[in-house]
Amino acid sequence: MIELEGVPELIDPVMVAAFEGWNDAGDAASTAVAHLEREWKGEVFAALDAEDYYDFQVNRPTVFMEAGARKITWPTTRLSVVRVGGDKPRDLVLVRGIEPSMRWRSFCNELLGFAHELGVELVVILGALLGDTPHTRPVPISGTTSDADLARRMDLEETKYEGPTGIVGVLQEACTHAGVPAVSLWAAVPHYVSQPPNPKATLALLNRLEDLLDLRVPLGELPEDARAWQVGVDQLAAEDSEVAEYVQTLEEARDTAELPEASGEAIAREFERYLRRRDGGGPTPGGHATAEGGDGGSYRREGPGGGRTRPPKPPRPEAEPDAREARDEPDGEEPSGD
């Protein structure tokens, strides 16, 4: 039995979770939850026992000084709660941590225990993967669920993915089996610029979360950070003709694929978001998964004298796969979980 002392009765609570590691390309998902926690001044009320779920040779603790004394921070998963104000106030239970090294089923059961005790009505899990998407276009966000009824009601895809999965996929299925509605939102990060941070992908996840939950997220400097990130990548890509050509190929494939979808649906979502921001009440204060299942490359400029890794030749455009979960593990290493 989980005892939650000091946590007030929550209003229409939704759990929003993200985990660093395999499901977090560009740190986009974990940064999104950290942004919510920071902007709404989340208060941590619980932390999972690190020794139950983490291999400290994989995720090492860190030592720091505080008031002249040395202290240790252990890798773990923490839960905080924030209240979103406005005409219809509601609470978010934020879960942020590192993908566990072991005992995934117990890990999920413990999180579901918190969800049950807090009366959580919906679990939203954020993730990010590496994909063949150009940095110059809007970040693709895929919303998936295992619940056919929920997919219809919330305009989501019913996942048909088969293959290696991470803690995002395992937690979503654990929620489904426990009868807790669960949704995964995935951002596709350009594999040729995969190093964190990626504020553009973080911003896209938060925008999609706004649409899903019908709330207004204070974005702070994130839009400007996203613009600066794109300008920086533009400059790096322009310095290499092969990379510039590759990006152009991705742009053409993306534009061709999306041409039939130039309907009013995306425009309507954007207009609704605009109205929400204009009229809505202000709120109160490792490797990574890939779409194709292979290793994700990266394009980065290192320090003076450093080199760059060049992207592979672009494949022929194909339909984007379903659940957007696959693997980007180092050679010879299998992902944890099912």
Protein Blocks (a to p, Z undefined) as FASTA:
>chain_A
ZZdehiacdehiacddddehjklghhlmmmmmmmmmmmnopacfbdcdfklmpcfklmcc
ddddeehiacdddddddddddddedjbdcddddddddddfbhkllmmmmmmmmmmmnopa
bdcddddddddddfkbccddddddfbfklmmmnopaddfbecdddfklmmmmmmmmnopa
cddddddddfklmbccdfklmmmmmmmmmmmnopaddekjmmmmmmmmmmmmmmmmmmpm
klmmmmmmmmmmmmmmmmmmmcfklmmmmmmmmmmmmmmccddehddddfkopacddddd
ddehiacdddddddddddddfkopacdddehiacehZZ
